[in-house]
Amino acid sequence: MSSNNNNNTIYTLATIHEALTPSSLDGVMQLATGVIIKVDSAAWKECLAEINEACAYGWRILNSNKQKRDLTAEEAKARNISLCFSQQYCCHRAGTYKSVAKDRPVQKKSKKVDCKCSLRVRGYYAFPQYYEFVIEKDHTNHVPGDFLDDIRTLRLPRDRLHEILQQLQTSSKTPRQIRIDMLKAADTFGRKSHRKLNYHDIWNIMNKICLAKYI
């Protein structure tokens, strides 16, 4: 088990922001590399989503190891099993991309920049009340939350997606007006770590609503 953490705080969704520190970019937070934080096991996914939105992080699952949840701590110890859950993520900007098109130029810059950052999430049978989060390697070749290069590669935050869905289902506004109003609201209340809404976001959700009606 990892031991380089002197903080015994178990963070919840309401307090997870206390585990973050300001990054080099105004309005964007970060989770310190190599520092293990403990997160309420019942809300670890929600806490991770909140960290991602505050820090402008995006992840892809590299590997996952899930053990039987019905084992007791004593049974797990007898079988010499310590981890009940382990999942490793790589940055969403990991890897590289090389265009194979010969007759046309690349239309837009790839989000893949060979970032080496990784995140590990672990849960232990002996401590079912919390999961551990740790950034194992620093981000490389990009700065999370950079307005000119990085923000464009992120997904929309959860509350923005929900708001678009609600307005499309209940409002009489046009998609264009919804976008304009939401951009104004984002300029006033939105985080700097959030990607700005674009017209395609609204149309994508509209298409999902239309498809759902015919399924």
SVG drawing of the C-alpha trace seen along z (x, -y; Angstrom):
<svg xmlns="http://www.w3.org/2000/svg" viewBox="-42 -38 48 55">
<polyline fill="none" stroke="black" stroke-width="0.4" points="0.0,0.0 1.2,-3.5 2.6,-5.3 3.7,-8.8 0.6,-10.5 0.4,-12.2 -3.1,-13.6 -5.7,-11.3 -8.6,-13.5 -11.2,-11.5 -12.6,-14.0 -16.3,-14.0 -17.9,-15.6 -18.6,-18.7 -15.0,-19.0 -13.0,-17.6 -11.9,-21.1 -9.9,-21.4 -7.5,-18.7 -6.7,-20.9 -4.2,-23.7 -4.0,-26.6 -2.2,-25.8 0.0,-28.2 -3.2,-29.3 -5.7,-31.7 -8.9,-29.9 -7.6,-26.4 -6.8,-24.0 -4.5,-21.0 -4.0,-17.8 -0.3,-17.6 1.7,-14.9 2.8,-12.1 0.4,-13.1 -2.1,-10.5 -5.6,-11.7 -8.3,-9.7 -11.8,-10.0 -15.2,-8.7 -15.6,-5.4 -19.3,-5.9 -18.8,-9.0 -15.4,-8.4 -16.7,-8.7 -18.4,-12.0 -15.3,-13.3 -13.2,-12.4 -15.6,-14.2 -15.4,-17.3 -11.6,-17.2 -11.6,-16.9 -13.8,-19.9 -11.9,-22.1 -8.5,-21.0 -9.4,-20.7 -8.4,-17.1 -9.5,-14.3 -8.7,-10.6 -8.8,-7.3 -8.8,-4.0 -5.6,-2.1 -6.3,0.9 -8.8,2.0 -8.7,4.7 -11.9,5.3 -12.1,8.0 -15.2,9.6 -16.9,7.0 -18.5,9.6 -15.2,10.7 -14.7,9.6 -11.5,7.9 -10.6,11.1 -11.2,13.3 -9.2,11.0 -6.3,11.0 -6.4,14.8 -6.1,15.0 -3.3,12.4 -5.5,9.9 -5.2,6.3 -6.8,4.4 -10.5,4.6 -10.3,2.1 -7.5,0.7 -7.8,-1.5 -5.1,-3.3 -5.9,-6.2 -3.8,-8.0 -4.3,-11.6 -6.8,-12.1 -3.9,-13.7 -1.7,-10.7 -0.4,-9.0 0.5,-10.6 -1.3,-11.0 0.2,-11.1 -2.0,-11.9 -2.0,-9.3 -3.7,-11.6 -1.5,-12.4 -3.8,-14.6 -5.1,-17.0 -3.6,-18.9 -4.6,-18.2 -7.7,-20.2 -7.2,-20.7 -4.6,-20.1 -4.7,-16.7 -5.4,-16.6 -2.8,-13.8 0.5,-15.3 2.1,-12.2 1.3,-13.4 2.8,-11.0 0.6,-11.8 -1.2,-9.0 -3.7,-8.7 -4.2,-5.7 -7.3,-4.9 -7.1,-2.2 -9.5,-0.7 -8.4,1.6 -10.4,4.4 -9.0,3.2 -10.2,-0.3 -13.6,-0.2 -14.5,-3.7 -12.2,-5.4 -10.4,-5.1 -7.0,-6.5 -6.3,-8.9 -2.7,-9.7 -1.3,-11.5 1.7,-9.3 3.3,-11.3 3.2,-15.0 1.4,-16.2 3.8,-16.7 3.7,-18.7 0.6,-20.6 -0.8,-22.6 -4.2,-21.5 -6.7,-24.3 -4.6,-26.4 -7.2,-28.5 -5.4,-28.5 -4.6,-24.8 -6.0,-22.6 -9.6,-23.6 -10.8,-22.7 -10.0,-19.0 -12.2,-18.7 -15.8,-17.5 -18.5,-19.8 -19.0,-19.8 -22.0,-17.8 -24.1,-20.8 -23.7,-22.4 -24.9,-19.2 -27.8,-18.9 -28.8,-22.5 -28.7,-22.1 -30.9,-19.1 -33.4,-20.8 -33.6,-23.9 -34.0,-21.9 -36.9,-19.9 -38.7,-22.7 -37.7,-26.1 -39.2,-27.7 -35.9,-29.3 -34.0,-28.4 -30.7,-26.4 -28.9,-29.5 -30.4,-31.6 -29.8,-28.8 -26.2,-28.9 -25.9,-32.7 -27.6,-32.8 -25.5,-29.9 -22.3,-31.6 -23.3,-34.8 -24.0,-32.9 -20.6,-31.0 -18.8,-34.3 -20.3,-35.4 -20.4,-32.2 -18.5,-29.6 -15.1,-28.2 -12.0,-29.1 -11.2,-25.3 -14.4,-24.6 -14.6,-24.4 -16.9,-26.9 -20.1,-25.7 -20.3,-25.5 -23.2,-25.0 -22.3,-21.3 -22.8,-20.6 -26.4,-21.6 -27.1,-19.9 -25.5,-16.6 -27.9,-16.6 -30.8,-17.6 -30.1,-14.5 -29.9,-12.3 -33.4,-13.6 -34.8,-12.9 -33.3,-9.4 -34.7,-8.6 -38.2,-9.3 -38.0,-6.7 -36.4,-3.9"/>
</svg>
